[in-house]
Amino acid sequence: MTDRSNELISLIFATKRRMLEKFRQDSYKITPSMLQLETLRFVQEKQQPLMKEVAEFLCITPPSATSLINDLVEDGMILRLTSENDRRSIRITITQKGEGVLENGIKQISQSMAKNIAKLNQDEQEQLILILNKFNQIN
């Protein structure tokens, strides 16, 4: 592994930690975790994904996805939909409550992110977005 790869890995981990710390500080009103919010957003965008798709998207095991979804079901933010043809095929849908929690969570994350982004000048903000977009397009 090159020194650049090690530096990048360290920066990615540090950035994630820093973002989660800021999120916790700035969003004390939000009870769902970032993982739960990411799950709600995926379910909303994908529109009734399979449990397997949720696990794959989040890069977690199916049992971990089941546990995560169970918590969201218990909190009334997600519903399980079973197929009449194949009872093993379970689709997930977001509830009205889940949509409200997601909207509020995204709003608070956006406000927190805006505070951090404001510390960069316009050129740095544009470069950051450009680099992140380019990095996410690399196979």
VMD Tcl script that draws the C-alpha trace (Angstrom):
set ca {
  {0.00 0.00 0.00}
  {1.35 3.42 -0.93}
  {1.80 6.30 1.47}
  {-0.92 8.17 -0.47}
  {-3.37 5.30 0.03}
  {-2.65 5.22 3.77}
  {-3.07 8.98 3.99}
  {-6.37 8.81 2.10}
  {-7.70 6.01 4.31}
  {-6.78 7.97 7.43}
  {-8.42 11.11 6.06}
  {-11.61 9.25 5.13}
  {-11.88 7.70 8.59}
  {-11.07 11.01 10.30}
  {-13.60 12.89 8.15}
  {-16.32 10.36 8.91}
  {-15.57 10.54 12.64}
  {-15.56 14.33 12.57}
  {-18.84 14.49 10.67}
  {-20.50 12.06 13.09}
  {-19.19 14.02 16.09}
  {-20.52 17.30 14.65}
  {-23.81 15.64 13.80}
  {-24.20 14.39 17.38}
  {-23.38 17.83 18.77}
  {-25.62 19.77 16.40}
  {-28.55 17.39 16.22}
  {-29.34 16.45 19.78}
  {-33.05 16.48 18.84}
  {-32.69 13.64 16.33}
  {-33.07 10.20 17.85}
  {-32.30 8.04 14.77}
  {-28.69 7.27 14.02}
  {-26.99 8.28 10.78}
  {-27.30 4.65 9.66}
  {-31.03 4.71 10.32}
  {-31.41 7.99 8.41}
  {-29.38 6.60 5.51}
  {-31.64 3.54 5.51}
  {-34.80 5.67 5.51}
  {-33.43 7.73 2.63}
  {-32.52 4.64 0.61}
  {-35.95 3.08 1.19}
  {-37.66 6.31 0.19}
  {-35.59 6.73 -2.98}
  {-35.60 3.06 -4.02}
  {-39.34 2.68 -3.37}
  {-39.98 -0.68 -1.74}
  {-36.56 -2.31 -1.96}
  {-35.99 -5.90 -0.93}
  {-34.33 -6.54 2.44}
  {-31.37 -7.92 0.49}
  {-31.02 -4.63 -1.40}
  {-30.96 -2.67 1.86}
  {-28.13 -4.86 3.16}
  {-26.18 -4.53 -0.07}
  {-26.61 -0.75 -0.22}
  {-25.44 -0.31 3.38}
  {-22.62 -2.88 2.94}
  {-23.82 -4.86 5.95}
  {-24.82 -8.48 6.41}
  {-28.46 -9.53 5.97}
  {-28.82 -10.30 9.71}
  {-27.52 -6.80 10.53}
  {-29.98 -5.30 8.04}
  {-32.80 -7.30 9.64}
  {-31.89 -5.95 13.07}
  {-31.73 -2.40 11.74}
  {-35.08 -2.75 9.97}
  {-36.63 -4.34 13.09}
  {-35.76 -1.21 15.08}
  {-37.25 1.05 12.41}
  {-40.41 -1.10 12.25}
  {-40.77 -0.95 16.05}
  {-40.46 2.84 15.89}
  {-43.16 3.01 13.20}
  {-40.86 4.43 10.51}
  {-40.77 1.41 8.19}
  {-43.26 -1.27 7.16}
  {-42.49 -4.76 5.87}
  {-44.47 -5.89 2.86}
  {-44.57 -9.61 2.16}
  {-45.32 -10.94 -1.29}
  {-48.36 -13.17 -1.70}
  {-46.42 -15.25 -4.24}
  {-43.19 -15.63 -2.27}
  {-43.33 -15.12 1.50}
  {-39.51 -15.04 1.61}
  {-39.54 -11.91 -0.55}
  {-39.86 -9.02 1.87}
  {-40.05 -5.47 0.59}
  {-39.61 -2.42 2.77}
  {-41.54 0.85 2.60}
  {-41.24 4.07 4.54}
  {-44.20 5.29 6.60}
  {-45.46 8.84 6.92}
  {-43.75 9.02 10.32}
  {-40.51 7.79 8.74}
  {-40.75 10.45 6.05}
  {-41.18 13.14 8.70}
  {-38.22 11.86 10.73}
  {-36.11 11.68 7.57}
  {-37.07 15.19 6.48}
  {-36.25 16.59 9.91}
  {-32.98 14.64 10.09}
  {-31.84 15.76 6.63}
  {-32.71 19.35 7.52}
  {-30.61 19.21 10.68}
  {-27.71 17.50 8.90}
  {-27.89 20.13 6.16}
  {-27.74 22.93 8.72}
  {-24.79 21.31 10.46}
  {-23.03 20.71 7.14}
  {-23.66 24.31 6.06}
  {-21.84 25.56 9.17}
  {-18.80 23.44 8.30}
  {-18.84 24.18 4.58}
  {-19.06 27.91 5.32}
  {-15.54 27.66 6.75}
  {-14.29 26.91 3.23}
  {-14.10 29.61 0.58}
  {-16.21 29.31 -2.57}
  {-13.37 27.78 -4.61}
  {-12.64 25.17 -1.91}
  {-16.34 24.28 -1.70}
  {-16.52 23.74 -5.45}
  {-13.29 21.70 -5.44}
  {-14.57 19.51 -2.60}
  {-17.80 18.77 -4.45}
  {-15.92 18.13 -7.70}
  {-13.44 15.76 -6.05}
  {-16.13 13.85 -4.12}
  {-18.21 13.46 -7.28}
  {-15.19 12.28 -9.25}
  {-14.14 9.90 -6.47}
  {-17.63 8.38 -6.35}
  {-17.63 7.80 -10.11}
  {-14.42 5.74 -10.02}
  {-15.13 2.03 -10.38}
}
mol new
graphics top color blue
foreach p $ca { graphics top sphere $p radius 0.5 }
foreach p [lrange $ca 0 end-1] q [lrange $ca 1 end] { graphics top cylinder $p $q radius 0.2 }
display resetview
